[in-house]
Each structure stands twice: as structure tokens, then as C-alpha cells.
Amino acid sequence: MSVAGQTWWIVGASEGLGRALAQAMAAEGARLVLSARNARRLEDLAAGLRDARAVAFDVTDPLASATAAAAAGPVDGVIYCVGLYTPMTAQTWNPDEACAIAEANFIGALRLLGHVVPAMIVRRRGRVVLIGSLAGHRGLPGAIGYGASKAAIMHLAENLHADLHGTGVAVQVVNPGFIETRLTARNSFAMPQIMPPAAAAARVMRAIAGGRFSTSFPAPFAWLFLLGRWLPLGVFHALLRRGSR
Ligand SMILES: NC(=O)c1ccc[n+]([C@@H]2O[C@H](COP(=O)([O-])OP(=O)(O)OC[C@H]3O[C@@H](n4cnc5c(N)ncnc54)[C@H](OP(=O)(O)O)[C@@H]3O)[C@@H](O)[C@H]2O)c1
């Protein structure tokens, strides 16, 4: 399934994976609507692409989300690629920061997609791509706020998969491992198989083209999380501790 000639809305497009996805989708001939908070970064990006426009807004602002959905107009596809992350343990728990992460990563998606998906159902066409994370498959150390927000996004994708059956609207969830972005710049631990944003974007593009509901990458790192879902939690955490020594 090609994105050439289609209009896609990338939310979280100013930096990192979303920015690389915008470049990859534009190279394939998609028309783009680009969103995030930083209007200048979006406009710089849009100016370098063939057919792209910026709609800057904050996904945690309900009114701005509704206005942005109207400004984006009917789209063939939407990618929710917003990400906020601070390494946080039970010992370093900052409640305001944890809630800000959940607001941006999950509540923002609930709000925004509520403006987009029903209209796709009426048109009987559309594609919804949610960016999850390997960190959403199971509870990990140091991921208070972030881990649960990604698990929630991945669960939302399953809700949509059930509800959208037979409507002409498709949903996919893509769960990356570590990507070299400002999010992971905050990590002080070893990050196996970390990849540049362009490489991760190419994997997401492949997943979109393939049409499979759920994709986790990169292998073999992703296998630990996919198989880990079936392990007792204590065994999974013991494996993680051993791997990080
Ligand atoms: N990096 C990784 O290792 C990794 C691994 C797995 C999954 N992911 C996921 O990949 C996605 C992209 O993350 P990234 O690593 O590329 O991070 P990033 O470089 O920090 O990009 C995050 C994007 O989200 C936007 N954003 C953040 N808060 C927002 C808000 N309140 N309203 C609107 N836009 C907002 C940011 O733009 P503004 O600051 O301009 O608003 C930026 O465009 C996220 O869903 C993340 O969870 C990342």
C-alpha cells in the first residue's frame, strides 16, 4: 500500500522519528500536514518538502486539538507520533511530570483521534497509525508514566482494531526499540540496537506498506519483549537485570 498521492497528517512531526517520517513520506509522494508545538521547526521542515503544510498546536490543549483537526481537514491517514519522556523510577517519581507524559502520549491521542476517526468512518476510508514502543509490552524499570502511556496507546490500537472491523478504516500500531532522538539522549544506560531516526522511519514506512496490525522492531531485541509477554514477570525482570549487567 503506497502513500503516494495521499494526504497524511503526522502529529509529532517537528523532531525525531516524526520528522524523519515526514521526509520519508514526502519522498514517496505523500501530501503532508505536519503538527507539533514548535511552529518554526515545522515550517522549516515543510518548506523543504514538496507538498507539506504546518499546523502547530499542543495536543494537551482540547480547544487547540479540535481547531487543528478542522485545519488539517479530511486526511487519508493520521500518524500519532507525539512523545514525551523523562526517566523516572518509583524513587524519583515526579507526579506533575508523570502526568504531563501521560497527557501528551496518551490522553492527547484519545482527544485528537476522537476528532479524526469518526469522520473517517463516515467517509468509509482512512488509516490510523499509532506509534507505541517496545517499552509498552511489559512494565520496565525507570519508566513511570512513559511505560503506561505507551501500553495505553497500544491497547487503544486494539480497541480500534475491534471497532473498525468492516468500516473501511484501518488501524496499525508500530512499536520501535531505541531511536537516537532527544528522548533517548536522556538515558544513561546502554541501549541495544539503537538506530538513527531515518532508519526507524524506514521501518515504520515498511510496516505501513505491509498493512499488518502490529509491528515491533528491531529484531532480535524486539523478540525479548514479544516473548517476554508470556513469561512470569519475575523471570522477565530477572532477564532484564542480567542483560543490563
Ligand atoms: N526515541 C526512542 O527510542 C523511541 C522508542 C520507542 C518509541 N518512541 C516513540 O516515538 C515517538 C517519537 O518520539 P521521538 O523519540 O522521535 O521523540 P522527539 O524527537 O522528542 O519527538 C517527539 C515529537 O512529539 C512532539 N510533541 C511533544 N509534546 C507535544 C505536545 N504536547 N503537543 C504536540 N506535539 C508534541 C514534539 O514536538 P514539539 O516539542 O515541537 O511539540 C516532537 O515532534 C513517540 O511516540 C515515542 O514514544 C521513541
The ligand as an SDF file (V2000), in Angstrom:
LIG
                    3D

 48 52  0  0  0  0  0  0  0  0999 V2000
   13.2760    7.5350   20.8200 N   0  0  0  0  0  0  0  0  0  0  0  0
   13.0010    6.2720   21.0960 C   0  0  0  0  0  0  0  0  0  0  0  0
   13.9020    5.4840   21.4670 O   0  0  0  0  0  0  0  0  0  0  0  0
   11.6080    5.7490   20.9660 C   0  0  0  0  0  0  0  0  0  0  0  0
   11.4130    4.3730   21.1560 C   0  0  0  0  0  0  0  0  0  0  0  0
   10.1350    3.8650   21.0320 C   0  0  0  0  0  0  0  0  0  0  0  0
    9.0770    4.6950   20.7230 C   0  0  0  0  0  0  0  0  0  0  0  0
    9.3050    6.0190   20.5590 N   0  0  0  0  0  0  0  0  0  0  0  0
    8.1510    6.8500   20.2400 C   0  0  0  0  0  0  0  0  0  0  0  0
    8.3810    7.5220   19.0200 O   0  0  0  0  0  0  0  0  0  0  0  0
    7.6060    8.7340   19.0110 C   0  0  0  0  0  0  0  0  0  0  0  0
    8.5100    9.8960   18.6440 C   0  0  0  0  0  0  0  0  0  0  0  0
    9.4760   10.0580   19.6720 O   0  0  0  0  0  0  0  0  0  0  0  0
   10.9330   10.6540   19.3660 P   0  0  0  0  0  0  0  0  0  0  0  0
   11.9020    9.7670   20.0240 O   0  0  0  0  0  0  0  0  0  0  0  0
   11.0540   10.9800   17.9240 O   0  0  0  0  0  0  0  0  0  0  0  0
   10.8700   11.9800   20.2680 O   0  0  0  0  0  0  0  0  0  0  0  0
   11.1270   13.5260   19.8840 P   0  0  0  0  0  0  0  0  0  0  0  0
   12.2840   13.6420   18.9830 O   0  0  0  0  0  0  0  0  0  0  0  0
   11.1680   14.2480   21.1870 O   0  0  0  0  0  0  0  0  0  0  0  0
    9.7910   13.8840   19.0980 O   0  0  0  0  0  0  0  0  0  0  0  0
    8.5800   13.9390   19.7980 C   0  0  0  0  0  0  0  0  0  0  0  0
    7.6010   14.7620   18.9900 C   0  0  0  0  0  0  0  0  0  0  0  0
    6.4140   14.9500   19.7790 O   0  0  0  0  0  0  0  0  0  0  0  0
    6.0710   16.3550   19.7630 C   0  0  0  0  0  0  0  0  0  0  0  0
    5.3580   16.7130   20.9840 N   0  0  0  0  0  0  0  0  0  0  0  0
    5.7440   16.5050   22.2730 C   0  0  0  0  0  0  0  0  0  0  0  0
    4.8120   17.0070   23.1070 N   0  0  0  0  0  0  0  0  0  0  0  0
    3.8260   17.5350   22.3330 C   0  0  0  0  0  0  0  0  0  0  0  0
    2.6090   18.1890   22.6170 C   0  0  0  0  0  0  0  0  0  0  0  0
    2.2090   18.4280   23.8750 N   0  0  0  0  0  0  0  0  0  0  0  0
    1.8420   18.5980   21.5850 N   0  0  0  0  0  0  0  0  0  0  0  0
    2.2170   18.3870   20.2990 C   0  0  0  0  0  0  0  0  0  0  0  0
    3.3750   17.7580   19.9600 N   0  0  0  0  0  0  0  0  0  0  0  0
    4.1640   17.3470   20.9790 C   0  0  0  0  0  0  0  0  0  0  0  0
    7.4350   17.0380   19.6770 C   0  0  0  0  0  0  0  0  0  0  0  0
    7.3510   18.3440   19.1360 O   0  0  0  0  0  0  0  0  0  0  0  0
    7.3080   19.7320   19.9340 P   0  0  0  0  0  0  0  0  0  0  0  0
    8.3100   19.6580   21.0410 O   0  0  0  0  0  0  0  0  0  0  0  0
    7.6210   20.7340   18.8660 O   0  0  0  0  0  0  0  0  0  0  0  0
    5.9030   19.8400   20.4260 O   0  0  0  0  0  0  0  0  0  0  0  0
    8.1360   16.1500   18.6600 C   0  0  0  0  0  0  0  0  0  0  0  0
    7.7700   16.4960   17.3510 O   0  0  0  0  0  0  0  0  0  0  0  0
    6.9930    8.8460   20.4100 C   0  0  0  0  0  0  0  0  0  0  0  0
    5.6830    8.3290   20.3780 O   0  0  0  0  0  0  0  0  0  0  0  0
    7.8800    7.9540   21.2470 C   0  0  0  0  0  0  0  0  0  0  0  0
    7.2070    7.4780   22.3830 O   0  0  0  0  0  0  0  0  0  0  0  0
   10.5360    6.5730   20.6560 C   0  0  0  0  0  0  0  0  0  0  0  0
  1  2  1  0
  2  3  2  0
  2  4  1  0
  4  5  1  0
  4 48  2  0
  5  6  2  0
  6  7  1  0
  7  8  2  0
  8  9  1  0
  8 48  1  0
  9 10  1  0
  9 46  1  0
 10 11  1  0
 11 12  1  0
 11 44  1  0
 12 13  1  0
 13 14  1  0
 14 15  2  0
 14 16  1  0
 14 17  1  0
 17 18  1  0
 18 19  2  0
 18 20  1  0
 18 21  1  0
 21 22  1  0
 22 23  1  0
 23 24  1  0
 23 42  1  0
 24 25  1  0
 25 26  1  0
 25 36  1  0
 26 27  1  0
 26 35  1  0
 27 28  2  0
 28 29  1  0
 29 30  1  0
 29 35  2  0
 30 31  1  0
 30 32  2  0
 32 33  1  0
 33 34  2  0
 34 35  1  0
 36 37  1  0
 36 42  1  0
 37 38  1  0
 38 39  2  0
 38 40  1  0
 38 41  1  0
 42 43  1  0
 44 45  1  0
 44 46  1  0
 46 47  1  0
M  CHG  2   8   1  16  -1
M  END
$$$$
